[in-house]
Amino acid sequence: MHLNMKNGISFTILSKNKIINIFFMLDSNLFLEQNKILQSNIVEFQQKSAQYCQNFCIGSELEFYVFSSLSPLVSAQPKQLNIFLENVANCKTEQGNGQLEVVFDYTDNFLALIAEIAKTKKHIYQLATHHNLWVSFAGKPLNNDCGSALQFSLSCLPKNQQNGDFIDNFYVMMAVFLLDKTKQNLAMLNLYQQDYFRYCQKANKYLFSQQKNTSPTHLSFGNNNRTCAVRFAKGETAKRLEYRVASASASPSLVLSFIFSALNFGLENYVISKENQLNSQKFGPIFGNSFDEQYQLVPILENLIAFKIHIG
């Protein structure tokens, strides 16, 4: 298998039909082992978190690009995007040129969520093949446009329904636990080398100036703040935590395994008060742009040297 890095896009140099077969052959070889690890992490989390919350559910959003041609590189036109909008459940347009997003509903059956994401990706590849189009789940397929993420949203309720502050504190705990382990686990959150450019500060500042969605560049969390690595948002019925670091190319099983293992580590090793608060000042909320130097935040990726270290 060979990757074509030209124009910042990663595709196997094979016929379109073989792309589907090889992609899912590799996934199937790892699927069972990854799911065993994930299941173990889930059981451990359910035991550790039982005193803090109930009704723990997870939803997901998966972004991708569609191209009508690779040489020259041409983004799909609205009529071509409609093929996916009309034939992929919960699919909608995103801000990138030729970018789409699929939304997966909240569930407490996490293995079923993983299977649904894999099934949907296969369906997207098949639609592209049938209509002579190309799709990319790379994290940063275009240098001057939005990155593509695999976001997971965590939602839960407090044990005591009257204690809203208690559950708010639990969301902060989860954010801190995830941020604490993000930098050392980037390889689980990105498949391709160029995915790491999602975290490039210069590229994201440009996107921000164009009023487009940015990818996270620093370890941060905030309320309804899309520049943060962890975003708190309120839905119609419940609050949720969005973990925004993983690239669309990443294995959903590995990303969820990371999320649960980070939460488990935090619950076991951090000092937590009776009020459900952390005895830690390592991360705090921000209320503006995470690019702003006043916050003195830790970059997800320090520089190009760090990038080379992560990708070997």
C-alpha positions as YAML, in Angstrom:
chain: A
units: angstrom
residues:
- id: 1
  name: MET
  ca: [0.00, 0.00, 0.00]
- id: 2
  name: HIS
  ca: [1.37, 3.40, -0.97]
- id: 3
  name: LEU
  ca: [0.11, 6.82, 0.14]
- id: 4
  name: ASN
  ca: [-0.02, 9.73, -2.26]
- id: 5
  name: MET
  ca: [0.78, 12.87, -0.24]
- id: 6
  name: LYS
  ca: [0.51, 15.32, -3.14]
- id: 7
  name: ASN
  ca: [-1.82, 18.28, -2.46]
- id: 8
  name: GLY
  ca: [-2.11, 17.25, 1.16]
- id: 9
  name: ILE
  ca: [-4.47, 14.32, 0.50]
- id: 10
  name: SER
  ca: [-3.85, 10.72, 1.38]
- id: 11
  name: PHE
  ca: [-5.21, 8.04, -0.94]
- id: 12
  name: THR
  ca: [-4.05, 4.54, -1.73]
- id: 13
  name: ILE
  ca: [-2.79, 4.15, -5.29]
- id: 14
  name: LEU
  ca: [-5.24, 1.42, -6.18]
- id: 15
  name: SER
  ca: [-8.47, 1.17, -8.08]
- id: 16
  name: LYS
  ca: [-11.46, 2.58, -6.24]
- id: 17
  name: ASN
  ca: [-13.00, -0.82, -5.58]
- id: 18
  name: LYS
  ca: [-9.80, -2.06, -3.94]
- id: 19
  name: ILE
  ca: [-9.69, 0.98, -1.65]
- id: 20
  name: ILE
  ca: [-12.89, -0.24, -0.06]
- id: 21
  name: ASN
  ca: [-11.73, -3.84, 0.23]
- id: 22
  name: ILE
  ca: [-8.32, -3.09, 1.74]
- id: 23
  name: PHE
  ca: [-9.64, -0.41, 4.11]
- id: 24
  name: PHE
  ca: [-12.16, -2.76, 5.63]
- id: 25
  name: MET
  ca: [-9.87, -5.78, 5.58]
- id: 26
  name: LEU
  ca: [-7.45, -3.85, 7.78]
- id: 27
  name: ASP
  ca: [-10.30, -2.73, 10.02]
- id: 28
  name: SER
  ca: [-11.68, -6.25, 10.38]
- id: 29
  name: ASN
  ca: [-8.28, -7.67, 11.39]
- id: 30
  name: LEU
  ca: [-8.04, -5.19, 14.25]
- id: 31
  name: PHE
  ca: [-11.72, -4.79, 15.04]
- id: 32
  name: LEU
  ca: [-12.16, -7.65, 17.50]
- id: 33
  name: GLU
  ca: [-8.98, -6.93, 19.45]
- id: 34
  name: GLN
  ca: [-9.71, -3.21, 19.63]
- id: 35
  name: ASN
  ca: [-13.25, -3.91, 20.81]
- id: 36
  name: LYS
  ca: [-12.00, -6.24, 23.56]
- id: 37
  name: ILE
  ca: [-9.82, -3.43, 24.90]
- id: 38
  name: LEU
  ca: [-12.68, -0.95, 24.54]
- id: 39
  name: GLN
  ca: [-15.14, -3.24, 26.34]
- id: 40
  name: SER
  ca: [-12.72, -3.65, 29.24]
- id: 41
  name: ASN
  ca: [-12.29, 0.13, 29.53]
- id: 42
  name: ILE
  ca: [-16.07, 0.64, 29.41]
- id: 43
  name: VAL
  ca: [-16.72, -1.83, 32.25]
- id: 44
  name: GLU
  ca: [-14.02, -0.20, 34.37]
- id: 45
  name: PHE
  ca: [-15.48, 3.26, 33.76]
- id: 46
  name: GLN
  ca: [-19.00, 2.15, 34.63]
- id: 47
  name: GLN
  ca: [-17.72, 0.86, 37.96]
- id: 48
  name: LYS
  ca: [-15.60, 3.93, 38.75]
- id: 49
  name: SER
  ca: [-18.18, 6.53, 37.69]
- id: 50
  name: ALA
  ca: [-21.22, 4.94, 39.32]
- id: 51
  name: GLN
  ca: [-21.04, 7.22, 42.37]
- id: 52
  name: TYR
  ca: [-20.89, 10.37, 40.22]
- id: 53
  name: CYS
  ca: [-23.38, 10.07, 37.36]
- id: 54
  name: GLN
  ca: [-26.06, 8.05, 35.62]
- id: 55
  name: ASN
  ca: [-27.46, 7.69, 32.08]
- id: 56
  name: PHE
  ca: [-24.01, 8.05, 30.52]
- id: 57
  name: CYS
  ca: [-24.38, 8.24, 26.72]
- id: 58
  name: ILE
  ca: [-22.13, 9.07, 23.78]
- id: 59
  name: GLY
  ca: [-22.87, 10.51, 20.34]
- id: 60
  name: SER
  ca: [-20.51, 11.25, 17.48]
- id: 61
  name: GLU
  ca: [-19.90, 13.46, 14.44]
- id: 62
  name: LEU
  ca: [-17.77, 12.39, 11.49]
- id: 63
  name: GLU
  ca: [-16.55, 14.86, 8.85]
- id: 64
  name: PHE
  ca: [-15.21, 14.09, 5.38]
- id: 65
  name: TYR
  ca: [-14.51, 15.67, 1.98]
- id: 66
  name: VAL
  ca: [-15.80, 14.70, -1.45]
- id: 67
  name: PHE
  ca: [-13.80, 15.31, -4.64]
- id: 68
  name: SER
  ca: [-14.84, 14.92, -8.26]
- id: 69
  name: SER
  ca: [-11.21, 14.69, -9.40]
- id: 70
  name: LEU
  ca: [-7.77, 14.23, -7.87]
- id: 71
  name: SER
  ca: [-5.64, 15.33, -10.80]
- id: 72
  name: PRO
  ca: [-6.31, 18.17, -11.06]
- id: 73
  name: LEU
  ca: [-7.80, 18.44, -7.58]
- id: 74
  name: VAL
  ca: [-11.47, 19.45, -7.83]
- id: 75
  name: SER
  ca: [-13.96, 19.64, -4.96]
- id: 76
  name: ALA
  ca: [-17.36, 18.08, -5.49]
- id: 77
  name: GLN
  ca: [-20.16, 20.29, -6.76]
- id: 78
  name: PRO
  ca: [-23.49, 20.73, -4.87]
- id: 79
  name: LYS
  ca: [-25.24, 18.21, -7.17]
- id: 80
  name: GLN
  ca: [-22.57, 15.62, -6.35]
- id: 81
  name: LEU
  ca: [-22.76, 16.35, -2.63]
- id: 82
  name: ASN
  ca: [-26.50, 15.77, -2.78]
- id: 83
  name: ILE
  ca: [-25.79, 12.11, -3.54]
- id: 84
  name: PHE
  ca: [-24.49, 11.75, 0.02]
- id: 85
  name: LEU
  ca: [-26.99, 14.15, 1.60]
- id: 86
  name: GLU
  ca: [-29.85, 12.10, 0.16]
- id: 87
  name: ASN
  ca: [-28.42, 8.63, 0.74]
- id: 88
  name: VAL
  ca: [-26.52, 8.82, 4.04]
- id: 89
  name: ALA
  ca: [-28.59, 9.13, 7.21]
- id: 90
  name: ASN
  ca: [-28.11, 12.34, 9.24]
- id: 91
  name: CYS
  ca: [-25.68, 13.77, 6.69]
- id: 92
  name: LYS
  ca: [-25.34, 17.55, 6.32]
- id: 93
  name: THR
  ca: [-23.04, 20.11, 4.76]
- id: 94
  name: GLU
  ca: [-20.07, 21.53, 6.64]
- id: 95
  name: GLN
  ca: [-18.02, 24.71, 6.15]
- id: 96
  name: GLY
  ca: [-15.21, 23.28, 4.04]
- id: 97
  name: ASN
  ca: [-15.47, 23.33, 0.25]
- id: 98
  name: GLY
  ca: [-16.93, 19.91, -0.54]
- id: 99
  name: GLN
  ca: [-17.07, 18.92, 3.15]
- id: 100
  name: LEU
  ca: [-19.89, 16.94, 4.73]
- id: 101
  name: GLU
  ca: [-20.67, 15.63, 8.21]
- id: 102
  name: VAL
  ca: [-22.58, 12.64, 9.54]
- id: 103
  name: VAL
  ca: [-24.19, 12.87, 12.99]
- id: 104
  name: PHE
  ca: [-24.65, 9.72, 15.08]
- id: 105
  name: ASP
  ca: [-27.31, 9.74, 17.80]
- id: 106
  name: TYR
  ca: [-26.53, 9.34, 21.50]
- id: 107
  name: THR
  ca: [-26.51, 5.81, 22.84]
- id: 108
  name: ASP
  ca: [-25.34, 3.80, 25.83]
- id: 109
  name: ASN
  ca: [-24.44, 0.91, 23.50]
- id: 110
  name: PHE
  ca: [-20.93, 2.06, 22.65]
- id: 111
  name: LEU
  ca: [-19.93, -0.97, 20.60]
- id: 112
  name: ALA
  ca: [-23.04, -0.50, 18.46]
- id: 113
  name: LEU
  ca: [-22.00, 3.12, 17.90]
- id: 114
  name: ILE
  ca: [-18.57, 1.96, 16.69]
- id: 115
  name: ALA
  ca: [-20.17, -0.55, 14.33]
- id: 116
  name: GLU
  ca: [-22.55, 2.11, 12.96]
- id: 117
  name: ILE
  ca: [-19.68, 4.48, 12.22]
- id: 118
  name: ALA
  ca: [-17.77, 1.72, 10.37]
- id: 119
  name: LYS
  ca: [-20.90, 0.75, 8.42]
- id: 120
  name: THR
  ca: [-21.50, 4.37, 7.44]
- id: 121
  name: LYS
  ca: [-17.92, 4.89, 6.25]
- id: 122
  name: LYS
  ca: [-18.20, 1.80, 4.08]
- id: 123
  name: HIS
  ca: [-21.49, 3.07, 2.64]
- id: 124
  name: ILE
  ca: [-19.88, 6.45, 1.86]
- id: 125
  name: TYR
  ca: [-16.98, 4.76, 0.04]
- id: 126
  name: GLN
  ca: [-19.40, 2.63, -1.96]
- id: 127
  name: LEU
  ca: [-21.48, 5.67, -2.97]
- id: 128
  name: ALA
  ca: [-18.32, 7.45, -4.10]
- id: 129
  name: THR
  ca: [-17.18, 4.45, -6.14]
- id: 130
  name: HIS
  ca: [-20.58, 4.06, -7.79]
- id: 131
  name: HIS
  ca: [-20.68, 7.73, -8.83]
- id: 132
  name: ASN
  ca: [-17.02, 8.01, -9.85]
- id: 133
  name: LEU
  ca: [-16.18, 10.32, -6.94]
- id: 134
  name: TRP
  ca: [-13.45, 10.35, -4.29]
- id: 135
  name: VAL
  ca: [-13.84, 10.75, -0.54]
- id: 136
  name: SER
  ca: [-11.22, 11.59, 2.07]
- id: 137
  name: PHE
  ca: [-11.43, 11.09, 5.82]
- id: 138
  name: ALA
  ca: [-7.98, 12.61, 6.29]
- id: 139
  name: GLY
  ca: [-7.78, 15.05, 9.17]
- id: 140
  name: LYS
  ca: [-6.34, 17.87, 7.04]
- id: 141
  name: PRO
  ca: [-6.96, 17.10, 3.35]
- id: 142
  name: LEU
  ca: [-6.74, 20.74, 2.22]
- id: 143
  name: ASN
  ca: [-4.06, 23.10, 3.50]
- id: 144
  name: ASN
  ca: [-6.24, 26.23, 3.43]
- id: 145
  name: ASP
  ca: [-9.60, 24.79, 4.43]
- id: 146
  name: CYS
  ca: [-11.24, 23.23, 7.46]
- id: 147
  name: GLY
  ca: [-9.93, 20.03, 9.00]
- id: 148
  name: SER
  ca: [-12.09, 16.93, 9.40]
- id: 149
  name: ALA
  ca: [-12.70, 15.52, 12.86]
- id: 150
  name: LEU
  ca: [-14.16, 12.47, 14.52]
- id: 151
  name: GLN
  ca: [-15.85, 14.10, 17.50]
- id: 152
  name: PHE
  ca: [-17.34, 12.22, 20.41]
- id: 153
  name: SER
  ca: [-19.88, 13.92, 22.67]
- id: 154
  name: LEU
  ca: [-20.33, 12.68, 26.25]
- id: 155
  name: SER
  ca: [-23.55, 13.29, 28.16]
- id: 156
  name: CYS
  ca: [-24.74, 12.18, 31.59]
- id: 157
  name: LEU
  ca: [-27.01, 13.09, 34.48]
- id: 158
  name: PRO
  ca: [-26.20, 13.53, 38.19]
- id: 159
  name: LYS
  ca: [-27.11, 10.88, 40.74]
- id: 160
  name: ASN
  ca: [-29.11, 13.55, 42.53]
- id: 161
  name: GLN
  ca: [-31.24, 15.31, 39.94]
- id: 162
  name: GLN
  ca: [-31.43, 18.42, 42.13]
- id: 163
  name: ASN
  ca: [-27.68, 18.88, 42.27]
- id: 164
  name: GLY
  ca: [-26.82, 20.65, 39.01]
- id: 165
  name: ASP
  ca: [-23.50, 22.00, 40.31]
- id: 166
  name: PHE
  ca: [-22.38, 18.47, 41.13]
- id: 167
  name: ILE
  ca: [-22.77, 17.24, 37.56]
- id: 168
  name: ASP
  ca: [-21.22, 20.43, 36.17]
- id: 169
  name: ASN
  ca: [-18.17, 19.63, 38.28]
- id: 170
  name: PHE
  ca: [-18.14, 16.10, 36.84]
- id: 171
  name: TYR
  ca: [-18.02, 17.52, 33.31]
- id: 172
  name: VAL
  ca: [-15.02, 19.63, 34.32]
- id: 173
  name: MET
  ca: [-13.40, 16.53, 35.80]
- id: 174
  name: MET
  ca: [-13.85, 14.64, 32.54]
- id: 175
  name: ALA
  ca: [-12.42, 17.55, 30.54]
- id: 176
  name: VAL
  ca: [-9.31, 17.69, 32.73]
- id: 177
  name: PHE
  ca: [-8.81, 13.93, 32.54]
- id: 178
  name: LEU
  ca: [-9.01, 13.96, 28.72]
- id: 179
  name: LEU
  ca: [-6.74, 16.96, 28.28]
- id: 180
  name: ASP
  ca: [-4.19, 15.50, 30.69]
- id: 181
  name: LYS
  ca: [-3.62, 12.46, 28.45]
- id: 182
  name: THR
  ca: [-4.12, 13.96, 24.99]
- id: 183
  name: LYS
  ca: [-0.55, 14.94, 24.02]
- id: 184
  name: GLN
  ca: [0.95, 11.53, 24.80]
- id: 185
  name: ASN
  ca: [-1.76, 9.68, 22.88]
- id: 186
  name: LEU
  ca: [-1.93, 11.62, 19.61]
- id: 187
  name: ALA
  ca: [-1.03, 8.50, 17.64]
- id: 188
  name: MET
  ca: [-4.35, 6.96, 18.72]
- id: 189
  name: LEU
  ca: [-6.20, 10.06, 17.51]
- id: 190
  name: ASN
  ca: [-4.61, 10.43, 14.06]
- id: 191
  name: LEU
  ca: [-4.02, 7.85, 11.32]
- id: 192
  name: TYR
  ca: [-2.14, 9.81, 8.65]
- id: 193
  name: GLN
  ca: [0.97, 11.95, 8.92]
- id: 194
  name: GLN
  ca: [-0.69, 15.08, 7.56]
- id: 195
  name: ASP
  ca: [-3.51, 14.76, 10.12]
- id: 196
  name: TYR
  ca: [-1.24, 16.49, 12.62]
- id: 197
  name: PHE
  ca: [-1.47, 19.71, 10.60]
- id: 198
  name: ARG
  ca: [-5.02, 20.06, 11.97]
- id: 199
  name: TYR
  ca: [-3.33, 21.45, 15.08]
- id: 200
  name: CYS
  ca: [-1.26, 24.05, 13.20]
- id: 201
  name: GLN
  ca: [-1.81, 27.43, 14.86]
- id: 202
  name: LYS
  ca: [-1.05, 29.49, 11.76]
- id: 203
  name: ALA
  ca: [-3.49, 27.54, 9.59]
- id: 204
  name: ASN
  ca: [-6.25, 27.74, 12.18]
- id: 205
  name: LYS
  ca: [-5.74, 31.45, 12.77]
- id: 206
  name: TYR
  ca: [-6.28, 31.91, 9.04]
- id: 207
  name: LEU
  ca: [-9.50, 29.87, 9.13]
- id: 208
  name: PHE
  ca: [-10.67, 31.88, 12.15]
- id: 209
  name: SER
  ca: [-10.06, 35.12, 10.23]
- id: 210
  name: GLN
  ca: [-12.26, 33.70, 7.44]
- id: 211
  name: GLN
  ca: [-15.01, 32.92, 9.99]
- id: 212
  name: LYS
  ca: [-14.65, 29.19, 9.38]
- id: 213
  name: ASN
  ca: [-14.59, 26.36, 11.91]
- id: 214
  name: THR
  ca: [-11.16, 25.73, 13.39]
- id: 215
  name: SER
  ca: [-9.51, 22.65, 14.82]
- id: 216
  name: PRO
  ca: [-8.16, 22.73, 18.39]
- id: 217
  name: THR
  ca: [-4.58, 23.90, 18.75]
- id: 218
  name: HIS
  ca: [-4.19, 24.04, 22.55]
- id: 219
  name: LEU
  ca: [-5.21, 21.96, 25.56]
- id: 220
  name: SER
  ca: [-8.25, 23.92, 26.70]
- id: 221
  name: PHE
  ca: [-11.93, 23.71, 27.57]
- id: 222
  name: GLY
  ca: [-14.73, 26.25, 27.55]
- id: 223
  name: ASN
  ca: [-18.48, 26.78, 27.30]
- id: 224
  name: ASN
  ca: [-19.75, 26.71, 23.71]
- id: 225
  name: ASN
  ca: [-16.22, 27.51, 22.50]
- id: 226
  name: ARG
  ca: [-15.33, 25.85, 19.21]
- id: 227
  name: THR
  ca: [-11.69, 26.90, 19.44]
- id: 228
  name: CYS
  ca: [-11.21, 24.59, 22.45]
- id: 229
  name: ALA
  ca: [-10.09, 20.97, 22.51]
- id: 230
  name: VAL
  ca: [-13.03, 20.22, 24.82]
- id: 231
  name: ARG
  ca: [-16.26, 22.13, 24.33]
- id: 232
  name: PHE
  ca: [-19.18, 22.21, 26.75]
- id: 233
  name: ALA
  ca: [-22.51, 22.70, 25.01]
- id: 234
  name: LYS
  ca: [-26.13, 22.59, 26.08]
- id: 235
  name: GLY
  ca: [-28.69, 20.68, 24.06]
- id: 236
  name: GLU
  ca: [-32.45, 20.73, 24.42]
- id: 237
  name: THR
  ca: [-32.47, 18.21, 27.26]
- id: 238
  name: ALA
  ca: [-28.94, 17.91, 28.65]
- id: 239
  name: LYS
  ca: [-25.44, 19.29, 28.72]
- id: 240
  name: ARG
  ca: [-22.72, 17.58, 26.73]
- id: 241
  name: LEU
  ca: [-18.94, 17.47, 26.48]
- id: 242
  name: GLU
  ca: [-17.44, 17.44, 22.99]
- id: 243
  name: TYR
  ca: [-13.97, 15.96, 22.62]
- id: 244
  name: ARG
  ca: [-12.71, 17.62, 19.44]
- id: 245
  name: VAL
  ca: [-9.10, 16.42, 19.08]
- id: 246
  name: ALA
  ca: [-9.41, 13.19, 17.06]
- id: 247
  name: SER
  ca: [-9.10, 13.33, 13.27]
- id: 248
  name: ALA
  ca: [-11.72, 11.78, 11.01]
- id: 249
  name: SER
  ca: [-9.16, 9.21, 9.90]
- id: 250
  name: ALA
  ca: [-8.81, 7.73, 13.38]
- id: 251
  name: SER
  ca: [-10.20, 4.36, 14.40]
- id: 252
  name: PRO
  ca: [-13.42, 4.97, 16.39]
- id: 253
  name: SER
  ca: [-12.55, 2.01, 18.62]
- id: 254
  name: LEU
  ca: [-9.14, 3.46, 19.47]
- id: 255
  name: VAL
  ca: [-10.52, 6.94, 20.12]
- id: 256
  name: LEU
  ca: [-13.21, 5.64, 22.46]
- id: 257
  name: SER
  ca: [-10.66, 3.38, 24.16]
- id: 258
  name: PHE
  ca: [-8.50, 6.45, 24.75]
- id: 259
  name: ILE
  ca: [-11.46, 8.42, 26.12]
- id: 260
  name: PHE
  ca: [-12.47, 5.73, 28.60]
- id: 261
  name: SER
  ca: [-8.90, 4.92, 29.64]
- id: 262
  name: ALA
  ca: [-8.18, 8.63, 30.26]
- id: 263
  name: LEU
  ca: [-11.35, 8.95, 32.34]
- id: 264
  name: ASN
  ca: [-10.48, 5.80, 34.29]
- id: 265
  name: PHE
  ca: [-6.96, 7.04, 35.00]
- id: 266
  name: GLY
  ca: [-8.29, 10.36, 36.23]
- id: 267
  name: LEU
  ca: [-10.93, 8.85, 38.49]
- id: 268
  name: GLU
  ca: [-8.31, 6.58, 40.03]
- id: 269
  name: ASN
  ca: [-5.41, 9.01, 40.41]
- id: 270
  name: TYR
  ca: [-6.81, 12.51, 40.93]
- id: 271
  name: VAL
  ca: [-7.85, 13.75, 44.37]
- id: 272
  name: ILE
  ca: [-11.60, 14.40, 44.25]
- id: 273
  name: SER
  ca: [-13.41, 16.22, 47.07]
- id: 274
  name: LYS
  ca: [-16.82, 15.36, 48.51]
- id: 275
  name: GLU
  ca: [-18.22, 18.22, 46.43]
- id: 276
  name: ASN
  ca: [-17.03, 16.42, 43.32]
- id: 277
  name: GLN
  ca: [-14.24, 18.92, 42.67]
- id: 278
  name: LEU
  ca: [-10.66, 18.27, 41.63]
- id: 279
  name: ASN
  ca: [-7.70, 19.24, 43.73]
- id: 280
  name: SER
  ca: [-5.86, 20.40, 40.60]
- id: 281
  name: GLN
  ca: [-5.18, 23.66, 38.79]
- id: 282
  name: LYS
  ca: [-3.62, 22.01, 35.74]
- id: 283
  name: PHE
  ca: [-6.37, 23.14, 33.37]
- id: 284
  name: GLY
  ca: [-8.97, 25.86, 33.73]
- id: 285
  name: PRO
  ca: [-11.82, 27.17, 31.57]
- id: 286
  name: ILE
  ca: [-11.20, 29.89, 29.00]
- id: 287
  name: PHE
  ca: [-13.76, 32.41, 27.83]
- id: 288
  name: GLY
  ca: [-12.23, 33.73, 24.62]
- id: 289
  name: ASN
  ca: [-10.19, 32.52, 21.69]
- id: 290
  name: SER
  ca: [-7.87, 29.65, 22.63]
- id: 291
  name: PHE
  ca: [-5.28, 31.13, 20.22]
- id: 292
  name: ASP
  ca: [-4.99, 34.14, 22.53]
- id: 293
  name: GLU
  ca: [-1.55, 34.24, 24.15]
- id: 294
  name: GLN
  ca: [-2.98, 35.71, 27.37]
- id: 295
  name: TYR
  ca: [-4.15, 32.25, 28.39]
- id: 296
  name: GLN
  ca: [-0.67, 30.74, 28.07]
- id: 297
  name: LEU
  ca: [-2.13, 27.40, 27.08]
- id: 298
  name: VAL
  ca: [-0.17, 24.25, 26.28]
- id: 299
  name: PRO
  ca: [-0.11, 23.58, 22.50]
- id: 300
  name: ILE
  ca: [-1.38, 20.18, 21.38]
- id: 301
  name: LEU
  ca: [1.63, 20.02, 19.08]
- id: 302
  name: GLU
  ca: [4.61, 22.18, 19.96]
- id: 303
  name: ASN
  ca: [6.24, 22.58, 16.54]
- id: 304
  name: LEU
  ca: [7.36, 20.74, 13.43]
- id: 305
  name: ILE
  ca: [10.05, 18.91, 15.41]
- id: 306
  name: ALA
  ca: [7.37, 17.55, 17.75]
- id: 307
  name: PHE
  ca: [5.32, 16.64, 14.70]
- id: 308
  name: LYS
  ca: [8.21, 14.58, 13.29]
- id: 309
  name: ILE
  ca: [8.67, 12.83, 16.62]
- id: 310
  name: HIS
  ca: [5.01, 11.80, 16.73]
- id: 311
  name: ILE
  ca: [5.02, 10.40, 13.21]
- id: 312
  name: GLY
  ca: [8.44, 8.79, 13.46]
...
